[in-house]
Amino acid sequence: MHKTFSESLYIQHGPYENATRLPAPAQPPQYDLAFVLYQDRKIMWPLEAKLLRSDATVAAYVHDIQNEFLTGRYAPYANRSAMLGYLLRGSPAKVFAKIEV
């Protein structure tokens, strides 16, 4: 019988990604949340959540997208991951325009 998605994975808060760890004294990347494959625990589908205080403070979020998310550092053993942004103040359209650039 084929396992369902929820039977194949479990969710973990704050797991470390040791495959992409830089030399000491650097700390390995730590995901906010990750879906971890029961069959092989090094395979994780991470979810990163970033707080955007306003539509003018998107630079750090864009930096993480370009240098961590799109490079594959967020999910070296999987080809999927997700990055969320919580906008506290401002226009979502302005945030999307900055991310798009």
For each residue, the residues with C-beta under 8 A, 3 or more apart:
1:
2:
3: 7 8
4: 7 8
5: 8 9
6: 9
7: 3 4
8: 3 4 5 37 38 39
9: 5 6 35 36 37 38 45
10: 35 36 38
11: 33 34 35 36
12: 15 33 34 36 44
13: 32 33
14: 30 31 32 33
15: 12 30 31 34 36 44
16: 21 28 29 30 31
17: 20 21 28 29 30 31 44 46 73 74 76
18: 21 28
19: 42 76 77
20: 17 28 29 73 76
21: 16 17 18 26 27 28 29
22: 26
23: 26
24:
25:
26: 21 22 23
27: 21 30
28: 16 17 18 20 21
29: 16 17 20 21 68 73 74
30: 14 15 16 17 27
31: 14 15 16 17 34 44 46 47 48 74
32: 13 14 46 47 48 49
33: 11 12 13 14 46 47 49
34: 11 12 15 31 44 45 46 47
35: 9 10 11 44 45 47
36: 9 10 11 12 15 41 43 44
37: 8 9 40 41 43 44
38: 8 9 10 41
39: 8 43
40: 37 43 77
41: 36 37 38 44
42: 19 77
43: 36 37 39 40 77 78
44: 12 15 17 31 34 35 36 37 41 75 77 78
45: 9 34 35 75 78 80 81 82
46: 17 31 32 33 34 74 75 81 82
47: 31 32 33 34 35 81 82 83 84
48: 31 32 64 69 74 81 82 83 84
49: 32 33 83 84 85 86
50: 60 61 64 83 84 85 86
51: 85 86 88
52: 55 57 58 61 85 86 87 88 90 95
53: 57 88 89
54: 57 87 88 89 90
55: 52 58 87 89 90 91 92 94 95 98
56: 90
57: 52 53 54 60
58: 52 55 61 62 95 98 99
59: 62 63
60: 50 57 63 64
61: 50 52 58 64 65 85 99
62: 58 59 65 66 98 99
63: 59 60 66 67
64: 48 50 60 61 67 68 69 83
65: 61 62 68 69 70 83 99
66: 62 63 69 70 71
67: 63 64 70 71 73
68: 29 64 65 71 73 74
69: 48 64 65 66 73 74 81 83
70: 65 66 67
71: 66 67 68
72: 75 76
73: 17 20 29 67 68 69 76
74: 17 29 31 46 48 68 69 81 83
75: 44 45 46 72 78 79 80 81
76: 17 19 20 72 73
77: 19 40 42 43 44
78: 43 44 45 75 81
79: 75
80: 45 75
81: 45 46 47 48 69 74 75 78
82: 45 46 47 48
83: 47 48 49 50 64 65 69 74
84: 47 48 49 50
85: 49 50 51 52 61 95
86: 49 50 51 52
87: 52 54 55 90 92 95
88: 51 52 53 54
89: 53 54 55
90: 52 54 55 56 87 94 95
91: 55 94 95
92: 55 87 95 96
93: 96 97
94: 55 90 91 97 98
95: 52 55 58 85 87 90 91 92 98 99
96: 92 93 99 100
97: 93 94 100 101
98: 55 58 62 94 95 101
99: 58 61 62 65 95 96
100: 96 97
101: 97 98
